[in-house]
Amino acid sequence: MNGSLASIPPTPIKAAQRRRDGALGGIVAALAQMLPDGACVRVEWRQSALGAGSDAAGGEVQGAGMLRQEWRGPDGADLLIAASHPLPWPAGVRDYWLAGARQLLDQAVRQALAEQRIASLQRSEQLRQALYEIADLAGSNLDLPVMLRRVHAIVGELMYAENFYIVLYDDSRKAMRFLYFVDQLDPWVNDPDQEIPVTDEENTLTMCLLRSGETLRGPSTELRAQFGIPRRDDSGPDSADWLGVPMSRDERVAGALVVQNYRQADVYSDDDRVLLAYVAQHVLTALERREARKRLEARVAERTTELRRANEELQAEVFERKRMQEIQRALFRIAEVSMTSDSLDSFYAAVHDIVSELLYAQNFYIAMLSDDGSMLEFPYSVDERDVDRVPRKLAAGLTEYVLGNGKPLLADRARIEALQAEGRVRSHGSLAHCWLGVPLMHEDKVVGVIALQSYSADIHFSVRDQDLLTFVAFHIGSSLARKQAQDRLVQAHANLERRVSERTRELAETNAELVEQIGERMRAERRLIHQTRHDALTGLPNRLQLLERLERAIAAAAADPQACFAVLFMDLDRFKLVNDSVGHAVGDELLVEAGRRIVGTVRGDDVVARLGGDEFAILAEGLDGPGMAEELGRRVLSALNAPLWVAGRELFPSASIGIALWDPRYRSGEEMLRDADAAMYRAKSDGRDRCAMFDEQMHREATRSLDMETDLRRAIQAERFVPYYQPIVRMDSGEPVGQEALLRWRHEQQGVLVPGEFLDVGADSGLIEQIDWLLYARVVEDLARHPLPGYAAINVSPRHFRAPDFAHRLLSLLASAGVAPTRLRIEITEVALLDDAPRTLESLALLRSHGVLAQLDDFGTGFSALSYLHRFPIASLKIDRSFVAGLESDGYAESVAVIRAIVALATSLGIELIAEGVETRHQRDRLLELGCLHAQGFLFSPPVPLPAG
C-alpha cells in the first residue's frame, strides 16, 4: 500500500485553490482546524471510482515530529494522512488526532463514493429520460425540422451543444445530407433535402469521421493535423473542442452527430463521448423509424388508392357484367324466337319486345330493301305519331342515309337540322328530337335498318345505346337471315321431294359406275403398295420391306436364344465402269440378271432385296451357324461369276459380300445392315469377289470410327487442330525460303495425332473441310503474329475446289488478318487438277492474280501429264519422297532418271522444284548434282509447332 501511494506527487500549497469539490474537497481544512495553529496537514487517496488525488493545508508536511498513517479504506480505497507541527505534539493529542482523522477521512470517502453514485444515477436517469424523449419524438407526428430541434434541446441538456449538426451518409451513392445544422459562428444554412455529392478526394473532418466510423474528439486544428486535412475557407471556423460520433447500422456508417465548442478546450470528456455515441444510435433509430413510417404511410396511401381504383373497376365490371348478361339473354331470346316464331311478323314483334327491355323503344321500326333494291319497305313499325309507314322509293331520308353509309347514325334535333341544311337528308314523317338508326347486315351487305326515335326533349340516346343497338342488330340480322332461310326452306321442301325421286333414279345409274371406279381404285392402290415395297427395276423387295422383315426376325430372335440368322450385303464390282463404258441401259440389264441369279441361288424362305444402285441384300433365317451363311455367300458369288451376254457384249460380273450374323447387341435392322455394309467394304479392300464376315475387330473399328468422329466434332469446337511447320530450304546454303504447314490434332487422351490417324474418318463424316479451314485460319494468324521466314504452304484437297467461293474465302481470310497474299501458297495434288478442271483452273487463276501461288504435291506418282502443267498456273513441283528415298536403295538408277526428267521438265517450263523427304546428306548431295535446289525433310528439321506465346 505504501508503494501505491508513494506515486502520488505532493500537492503544492498553491494547488489549494484547485482542490476537489465535494466531501474530499473540505476534509483537509476540517482536519487542520482540529490542530493548533501552525500545523500542516496532507491527505492522499487512490480508488478505482474516485481515481487518485491529494489535498493539503498549512504548507509542506515535514520535520522529525511528522505524523503519518496509511490504510485500506472503504471500497478498497488506499488512504494516507500526514501532519506536522513546529512545536512538540501535546501529550495524548497524537493518537487521538490520528484516530479521529482516520475516521473522518473514511467517512469522507464513503460520502464521495455515494455522491458519485448519485451523480451517475442522475446522469443515467437523465440519459434514459433523453432517450425516451427521442423515442417519443420518433413516434410523434411532428415535422422533421421540429423533431430535430427537440433532439438538439435534449442533447443540450446532456452536454454543451450550442453548436450541433446531424449529417446522413450513403456510401453506395457517395452522397450526404445535413439534416440539421445550428452553429453560433458558422453562417452556413443547410437544406435537409439537398444531397451533397462527395468524392474519394473529399477531405474534411466530417468525411474523415464518416469514412472511418471512429469517434473523433479534440481541437479541430489538432484533428486536421493528425489526419492530414488541409484548412479550407468553406470548412467553417476552428473549434477549441470538437466531438463527432458515427451513426452505424450493420457495420455501415449511416451518418454522424457532431458538437463543438469555439471558446473552451477539453469541454467534452469520455463520458460525453460515450453518451453522445449512445444518443447517436437512438437518433439513427428514430430517423429510421420515421423513414419507415413515412414509407409505410406512403405505401398505405398508395394501396388505398389502388384498392379504391380496384373497387371502382370492380363496380364497373359488375355493372358491365350485369348488362352483358342482359344482352346475352336478349341474344338468346332473339335466336330462340328466330327458330320458334310462326311468321316474320311474330318474329319482328318479339324482337321489338326484347329491344324494349334494353333501350327506350316506344317508337321503333325495321326498314328493309326490296329484292330489286329500288324500294324501302317497312315490315314492322310501332310509332306514337306515324302509325302507318308505307313502302316508298329510295330517297334522302335518315333511313336511306344509314343504308348508304353502312354506319350507325345518332342525331339530335340540331344534328338533323344541320344534315338537312347541308342537303344530305330530308325528313320523312314527324320530326324527332333524337333519332338512332343502325344497319342490318347480311353477308357483309346492308339489307335494312333498325331505328329508334324520341319525340320528347327529355329522352336522348347515347353513344353507349348506339353501340348496344349495333351489337344487337348484328345478331338480329343473323337471326332474320336464319328466319328467312327457314321460310325459304319450307318453300323449297316441296321442290326437294320432287327432285329426290329424280335423283334417286340418277343415283342408281351412277352407282354401277362408282362400283367399277372403286374396283379400279383398289387395284391401283395395290399397285402403289407393291411399288412402295418393291424395286421398280428388278421387282425384288426394296429396303423398306427388307427392314420390316429384319425387325420381325430380330423380335423373334430376342425370344429364342437358339435363333440364328444373317444379313448378306453385296455390291457388284466395277459396276460404275459398266455404266460409264456401255451405258445405263446395259447396266440395268446387268442388275436385272444379277437379281435373277441371286434369287435362283437362295432358299425359298430367304429374302432377296435390292437396296439401290448395284447393292443387294439377303436375309437368311433358320441358319445352323456362321458356316452356313458363308456357304450361301460363296454360292451367290459362284452364280454371279458365270459370264453373260448383254447388248452384244460378254460380261463377267463379280461381287463383294459382307455378312453380319445375328447378335443380341443389335437393336434394329439398320444396325445389322450397317455392319454387313462394313464387312462388304472389308471384302472389297481384300481384293473383291469374296465374302467377309463382320467380326469383333470390325466392330471395334466401327466403334473407334464413331468415337473418333465424336472426338473430331469436340476438337473442332475446341479448336484443337494446330499447324506444325517443316521448313523448305535452299540445300546449298541451308537458308529457309518457306515452310509447309502440316496438320496435327492435339487429342485430349492420345496426344498429338498425325492426319493418317484420323483423315479417313474426317473425310467420311464430311468434317475434314471444317478442320482444313480451322488450320488455314491458324496459319494466317501465325503469319500475321510471328516472323515466319518466306511463305507458308497449306494443303488443299480436291473437294475445296468444288466450292465456288473457295478462292474468295481464302483471300478474305488473308485480308481480315492483314497478311500479304504472296506469303501464302497452296499445295494441291494431280487429282485436284483432273477432278473438275474448269473450276480448279478458275480458282487457281484468281488466287495467282492476287499473289497466292500453287505448288503441285507428290509429282511423278500420278499421271504427270505435261498438258496440265501448261494449262494450270503451277509455280512449284514437289518431287515425291519415293523418288528421293530411291537414291539410297536398289532403285537408284530409276530414281535418278525420273528426277533428272522432272528437273529438265521444270527447268524448261520455268517451274521451281522442291524435293520432299530428304533425310540424309547423300540424298541432299545427289539432288544438288541433279539440279534440284530446294528441299524439305528431317535432315533439315522435323515438323515442329511454333513456340508458345
Secondary structure by P-SEA (a helix, b strand, c coil): cccccccccccccccccccccccccaaaaaaaaaccccbbbbbbbccccccccccccccccccccbbbbbbbcccbbbbbbbbbbccccccaaaaaaaaaaaaaaaaaaaaaaaaaaaaaaaaaaaaaaaaaaaaaaaaccccaaaaaaaaaaaaaaaccccccbbbbbbcccccccccbbbbccccccccccbbbbbccccccaaaaaaaacccccccaaaaaaaacccccccccccccbbbbbbbccccccccbbbbbbccccccccaaaaaaaaaaaaaaaaaaaaaaaaaaaaaaaaaaaaaaaaaaaaaaaaaaaaaaaaaaaaaaaaaaaaaaccccaaaaaaaaaaaaaacccccccbbbbbccccccccccbbbbccccccccccccccaaaaaaaacbbbbbcaaaaaaaaaacccccccccccbbbbbbbbccccccbbbbbbbccccccccaaaaaaaaaaaaaaaaaaaaaaaaaaaaaaaaaaaaaaaaaaaaaaaaaaaaaaaaaaaaaaaaaaaaaaacccccccccaaaaaaaaaaaaaaaaacccbbbbbbbbbbcaaaaaaacccaaaaaaaaaaaaaaaaacccccbbbbbccccbbbbbbcccccaaaaaaaaaaaaaaaabbbbcccccccccbbbbbbccccccccaaaaaaaaaaaaaaaaaacccccccccaaaaaaaaaaaaaaaaaaaaaaaccbbbbbbbbbccccccccbbbbbbbbbccccccccccccaaaaaaacaaaaaaaaaaaaaaaaaaccccccbbbbbbccccccccaaaaaaaaaaaaaccccccbbbbbccccccccaaaaaaaaaaaaaacbbbbbcccccccccaaaaaaccccbbbccaaaaaaaaccaaaaaaaaaaaaaaaaaaabbbbbbcccccaaaaaaaaaaccccccccccccccccccc
